[in-house]
Amino acid sequence: MKRTTVKLPDEVDAQLRHEAARRGLTISELTREALETHLANGRGKRRRLLAAGAGRSGQSDVSERIEEILAAEVDRSH
């Protein structure tokens, strides 16, 4: 594994530290995860959850199934 130094604005550093603590990860673990996700998603393109358009689906039970739908979309994007 290689070591890399990254300079971050104070606000981004604070957010990174807060999120790492919240998730029980080290700064390095969260940074690696974020970079891997960013690079895996079409060279930095934001991942699009298809369920975001669920309101136009024509299905009447979407609000009752939203957790199931979102979980399926997240699984599909990994």
C-alpha positions in Angstrom: 0.0 0.0 0.0 1.3 3.5 -0.9 1.2 6.5 1.4 -0.2 9.8 -0.1 -0.4 13.2 1.5 -3.5 15.3 0.6 -4.0 18.9 1.5 -7.6 19.7 2.5 -9.5 22.9 3.3 -10.2 23.1 7.1 -14.0 22.5 6.5 -13.4 19.4 4.4 -11.0 18.0 7.0 -13.5 18.7 9.8 -16.3 16.9 7.8 -14.0 14.0 7.0 -13.0 13.6 10.7 -16.7 13.9 11.8 -17.9 11.3 9.3 -15.0 8.9 10.2 -15.8 9.1 13.9 -19.6 8.7 13.2 -19.0 5.6 11.2 -16.2 4.2 13.5 -13.6 4.3 10.7 -10.1 5.7 10.6 -9.5 8.8 8.4 -7.5 6.5 6.1 -10.3 3.9 5.8 -12.9 6.5 5.0 -10.6 8.3 2.5 -9.8 5.1 0.7 -13.5 4.2 0.6 -14.4 7.6 -0.8 -11.7 7.5 -3.4 -12.5 4.0 -4.5 -16.2 4.8 -4.8 -15.5 8.0 -6.7 -13.2 6.3 -9.1 -15.5 3.3 -9.6 -18.5 5.4 -10.5 -17.6 6.4 -14.1 -14.4 8.3 -13.3 -16.0 10.5 -10.7 -19.5 10.9 -12.1 -22.0 11.0 -9.3 -23.9 7.7 -8.9 -27.5 8.0 -9.8 -30.1 6.2 -7.8 -32.8 5.1 -10.2 -35.4 5.2 -7.4 -35.1 9.0 -7.4 -37.6 9.0 -10.2 -40.0 6.6 -8.4 -42.7 9.2 -8.0 -43.3 8.9 -11.8 -43.5 5.1 -11.7 -47.2 4.8 -11.9 -47.0 2.3 -8.9 -49.2 3.2 -6.0 -47.2 1.4 -3.3 -43.8 3.2 -3.7 -44.1 5.1 -0.5 -44.7 1.9 1.4 -41.8 0.1 -0.3 -39.3 3.0 -0.5 -36.7 1.4 1.9 -36.8 -1.8 -0.2 -36.5 0.1 -3.5 -33.6 2.3 -2.3 -31.7 -0.7 -0.9 -32.1 -2.5 -4.2 -30.7 0.5 -6.1 -27.7 0.8 -3.7 -27.0 -2.9 -4.1 -27.2 -2.6 -7.9 -24.8 0.3 -7.9 -22.0 -1.6 -6.1 
